[in-house]
Amino acid sequence: MNDNPITPAPAWTPPQPPWGFYETIGLGVVTFILWFAAQMAIVVCLLMWQEATEPGSSDIAKMMTDAVSLSVVTILGSPVWIGAAAIAARWRGWRLRDYVALVPPRRRELIFSIACLLVLLVASDLLSYALGRDVIPPFMIEAYNSVRTPTAMVLLFAAIVVVAPVCEEIAFRGFLFRGLSTSRYGATGGVLLTAAAWSLMHVQYDWFVICEIFLLGLLFGWLRWASGSTLLTIVLHMIANFSAFVETAIKVEWLS
C-alpha cells in the first residue's frame, strides 16, 4: 500500500517537436515584422500627438534619441513580439514557458555565468579604451541627455534594463534558439545565428559596438544551451544593460 496519498502529476511532454529550421526562420521574420510594425505605429501616434500639442515640433530623427519616446516605443512594442512568439509556440502545441525555456538556472550556473559576463564586459571596456574609443556609444549619451524629469528617467531605466532584455531574450535565445538548435545545424548553429541576428538588429550603433553585441550573443547563446534556461540569459542581459546604464550616468553626470 502506498503511504503517500498524493500521486505526482505526470511530466508534461509536447505533442509535437519544435518548429523546424525554415519554419523557425519564417516565423522569426514574421514576429519581427509585427513587432517593427507595432513600434512604427506607436512612433506615428507620438508624432501626431506632438504635432497636435506643439505644431511644427514633430521631428522623427530627434524622437529616435528622446528618452520618453524610446521608452514608450520599447515598453508598448515588446508585448507584441512576445505575444507573437507565444502564438507560434501554441500553434505547435507548446506552452510558451516550455518552448522558450523559462526555467530557473541552478545557483552555480548563475554565479559562473555572471563571472563570465563581467570578464567580457571589462575586457570590452578595456579594448575600447585602448583603441581610443568612447566606452559609451553616442546614442546612449544622447538618450540619457534627453531626460528631463524623474518620470522619464524611470521609464528609460525600465525600458533598457527590464523590458528590452526580457523581450529580446525570449525572441532570440528563447524562440529562435529552440527551433534552430534542434535543426540539422544543432546548438552551434543556433548560437551563431541568434547572436548574428541579435547584433544586426542594433542598427543604432556602429560596427565596433555591433561586434561587441555579437560576442555577448555568443556568450548568452552558449550559456542558454549549457544551462537550458532562458531566464539565465534574461538576468545576464539585464546586468549588462544595467552596467551600460550606470556607465552612461557616470559619464554624463560626472565626467562630461
C-alpha positions as CSV (number, residue, x, y, z in Angstrom):
1,M,0.0,0.0,0.0
2,N,1.3,3.5,-0.9
3,D,1.6,5.6,2.2
4,N,1.8,8.8,0.1
5,P,-1.7,9.9,-0.7
6,I,-0.5,12.4,-3.3
7,T,0.2,11.0,-6.7
8,P,2.7,13.2,-8.6
9,A,1.4,14.6,-11.8
10,P,3.0,13.1,-14.9
11,A,5.6,15.2,-16.6
12,W,4.3,17.3,-19.5
13,T,5.5,16.4,-22.9
14,P,4.9,18.4,-26.0
15,P,2.6,16.8,-28.6
16,Q,5.0,17.9,-31.4
17,P,8.7,18.7,-31.9
18,P,9.7,22.3,-32.2
19,W,9.4,24.2,-35.4
20,G,12.0,23.2,-38.0
21,F,14.8,25.4,-39.3
22,Y,12.9,27.1,-42.1
23,E,9.7,27.4,-40.2
24,T,11.6,29.0,-37.3
25,I,13.3,31.5,-39.6
26,G,10.0,32.3,-41.3
27,L,8.1,32.7,-38.0
28,G,11.0,34.7,-36.6
29,V,10.8,37.1,-39.5
30,V,7.0,37.4,-39.2
31,T,7.2,38.1,-35.4
32,F,9.9,40.7,-36.1
33,I,7.8,42.4,-38.7
34,L,4.8,42.5,-36.4
35,W,7.0,44.0,-33.6
36,F,8.5,46.5,-36.0
37,A,5.1,47.5,-37.4
38,A,3.8,48.0,-33.8
39,Q,6.7,50.2,-33.0
40,M,6.2,52.3,-36.2
41,A,2.5,52.7,-35.3
42,I,3.5,53.9,-31.9
43,V,6.0,56.3,-33.4
44,V,3.3,57.7,-35.8
45,C,0.9,58.2,-32.8
46,L,3.6,60.0,-30.9
47,L,4.4,62.3,-33.8
48,M,0.7,63.1,-34.3
49,W,0.3,63.8,-30.6
50,Q,3.4,66.0,-30.6
51,E,2.2,67.9,-33.7
52,A,-1.2,68.4,-32.1
53,T,0.2,69.8,-28.9
54,E,3.1,71.8,-30.4
55,P,2.5,72.4,-34.2
56,G,5.7,72.2,-36.2
57,S,7.7,70.5,-33.4
58,S,7.5,66.9,-34.6
59,D,10.9,65.5,-35.6
60,I,11.3,61.8,-36.1
61,A,15.1,62.0,-36.0
62,K,15.1,63.7,-32.6
63,M,12.4,61.3,-31.4
64,M,14.7,58.4,-32.0
65,T,17.1,59.6,-29.3
66,D,14.4,61.0,-26.9
67,A,14.3,59.1,-23.6
68,V,10.5,59.2,-23.2
69,S,9.7,58.3,-26.8
70,L,12.3,55.5,-26.9
71,S,10.9,54.2,-23.6
72,V,7.2,54.3,-24.7
73,V,8.0,52.6,-28.0
74,T,10.0,49.9,-26.3
75,I,7.6,49.2,-23.5
76,L,4.5,49.2,-25.6
77,G,6.0,47.4,-28.6
78,S,7.7,44.5,-26.8
79,P,4.4,42.6,-25.8
80,V,3.6,42.3,-29.5
81,W,6.8,40.3,-30.1
82,I,6.4,38.2,-27.1
83,G,2.7,37.6,-27.9
84,A,3.5,36.6,-31.5
85,A,6.1,34.1,-30.2
86,A,3.6,32.7,-27.7
87,I,1.0,32.2,-30.5
88,A,3.7,30.5,-32.7
89,A,4.6,28.2,-29.8
90,R,0.9,27.3,-29.0
91,W,0.4,26.7,-32.7
92,R,2.9,23.9,-32.4
93,G,1.2,22.6,-29.3
94,W,3.7,24.0,-26.8
95,R,3.3,26.3,-23.8
96,L,5.4,29.5,-24.1
97,R,7.4,28.9,-21.0
98,D,8.4,25.5,-22.1
99,Y,9.2,26.5,-25.7
100,V,11.4,29.4,-24.7
101,A,12.8,27.6,-21.7
102,L,11.7,30.0,-18.9
103,V,13.1,27.8,-16.2
104,P,15.3,29.0,-13.3
105,P,19.0,28.2,-13.5
106,R,21.0,26.5,-10.8
107,R,22.9,28.7,-8.4
108,R,26.3,27.6,-9.6
109,E,25.3,28.2,-13.2
110,L,24.2,31.7,-12.3
111,I,27.4,32.5,-10.4
112,F,29.6,31.1,-13.2
113,S,27.6,33.0,-15.9
114,I,27.8,36.3,-14.1
115,A,31.5,35.9,-13.7
116,C,31.9,35.2,-17.5
117,L,29.8,38.2,-18.3
118,L,31.8,40.5,-16.0
119,V,35.0,39.4,-17.6
120,L,33.6,40.1,-21.1
121,L,32.3,43.5,-20.1
122,V,35.6,44.6,-18.5
123,A,37.6,43.3,-21.5
124,S,35.3,45.1,-23.9
125,D,35.7,48.4,-22.0
126,L,39.5,48.0,-21.8
127,L,39.7,47.3,-25.5
128,S,37.6,50.4,-26.3
129,Y,39.9,52.5,-24.1
130,A,43.0,51.0,-25.7
131,L,41.7,51.9,-29.2
132,G,40.9,55.4,-28.1
133,R,37.2,54.9,-28.5
134,D,34.5,56.2,-26.2
135,V,33.4,53.4,-23.8
136,I,29.8,54.8,-24.0
137,P,28.2,54.9,-27.5
138,P,26.9,58.4,-28.6
139,F,23.4,57.0,-29.0
140,M,23.2,56.2,-25.2
141,I,24.7,59.6,-24.3
142,E,22.1,61.4,-26.4
143,A,19.2,59.3,-24.9
144,Y,20.4,60.0,-21.4
145,N,20.9,63.7,-22.0
146,S,17.3,63.9,-23.2
147,V,16.0,63.0,-19.8
148,R,14.1,66.0,-18.3
149,T,12.1,64.6,-15.4
150,P,12.3,61.8,-12.8
151,T,9.5,60.0,-14.6
152,A,11.5,60.0,-17.8
153,M,14.4,58.5,-16.0
154,V,12.3,55.7,-14.5
155,L,10.8,55.0,-18.0
156,L,14.2,54.9,-19.6
157,F,15.6,52.6,-16.9
158,A,12.6,50.3,-17.2
159,A,12.8,50.1,-20.9
160,I,16.6,49.5,-21.1
161,V,17.2,47.3,-18.1
162,V,14.0,45.3,-17.8
163,V,11.7,45.3,-20.9
164,A,14.3,45.1,-23.7
165,P,16.2,42.2,-22.1
166,V,13.0,40.2,-21.4
167,C,11.7,40.7,-25.0
168,E,14.9,40.1,-26.8
169,E,15.9,37.1,-24.9
170,I,12.5,35.4,-25.3
171,A,12.7,36.2,-29.0
172,F,16.3,35.2,-29.7
173,R,17.6,32.8,-27.0
174,G,14.1,31.6,-26.4
175,F,12.0,31.1,-29.6
176,L,14.7,31.2,-32.3
177,F,17.2,29.1,-30.4
178,R,14.6,26.4,-29.7
179,G,14.0,25.8,-33.4
180,L,17.5,26.4,-34.7
181,S,19.3,24.3,-32.1
182,T,17.1,21.3,-32.8
183,S,17.6,21.5,-36.6
184,R,20.4,19.9,-38.5
185,Y,22.6,22.9,-37.6
186,G,22.5,22.0,-34.0
187,A,23.4,24.1,-30.9
188,T,26.4,25.6,-32.6
189,G,24.3,26.9,-35.5
190,G,21.6,28.1,-33.0
191,V,24.2,30.1,-31.0
192,L,25.9,31.6,-34.1
193,L,22.7,32.5,-35.9
194,T,20.9,34.0,-32.9
195,A,23.9,36.0,-32.0
196,A,24.3,37.4,-35.5
197,A,20.6,38.3,-35.9
198,W,20.5,39.9,-32.4
199,S,23.6,42.0,-33.0
200,L,22.5,43.1,-36.5
201,M,19.2,44.3,-35.0
202,H,21.1,47.0,-33.1
203,V,21.4,49.4,-36.1
204,Q,21.7,52.4,-33.8
205,Y,25.3,51.5,-33.1
206,D,28.5,51.4,-35.2
207,W,30.3,48.3,-36.3
208,F,32.5,48.1,-33.2
209,V,29.6,48.0,-30.8
210,I,27.7,45.6,-33.0
211,C,30.7,43.3,-32.8
212,E,30.7,43.6,-29.0
213,I,27.0,42.7,-29.0
214,F,27.7,39.7,-31.2
215,L,30.3,38.5,-28.7
216,L,27.7,38.9,-25.9
217,G,25.2,37.0,-28.1
218,L,27.7,34.1,-28.4
219,L,28.2,34.0,-24.6
220,F,24.4,34.2,-24.0
221,G,23.7,31.5,-26.6
222,W,26.3,29.2,-25.1
223,L,25.1,29.7,-21.6
224,R,21.5,29.2,-22.8
225,W,22.5,25.8,-24.4
226,A,24.6,24.7,-21.4
227,S,22.0,25.6,-18.7
228,G,18.8,25.0,-20.7
229,S,17.5,28.3,-19.2
230,T,16.5,31.5,-21.0
231,L,15.7,33.0,-17.6
232,L,19.5,32.9,-17.0
233,T,20.2,34.9,-20.2
234,I,17.5,37.4,-19.3
235,V,19.2,38.0,-15.9
236,L,22.6,38.4,-17.7
237,H,21.1,40.7,-20.3
238,M,19.6,42.9,-17.5
239,I,23.0,43.0,-15.8
240,A,24.8,44.0,-19.0
241,N,22.2,46.8,-19.7
242,F,22.3,47.9,-16.1
243,S,26.1,48.2,-16.3
244,A,25.8,50.3,-19.5
245,F,23.1,52.5,-17.9
246,V,25.3,53.2,-14.9
247,E,28.4,53.9,-17.0
248,T,26.3,56.3,-19.1
249,A,25.1,58.1,-16.0
250,I,28.6,58.4,-14.6
251,K,29.9,59.7,-17.9
252,V,27.1,62.3,-18.3
253,E,26.8,63.4,-14.6
254,W,30.4,63.4,-13.5
255,L,32.8,63.1,-16.4
256,S,31.4,65.4,-19.0
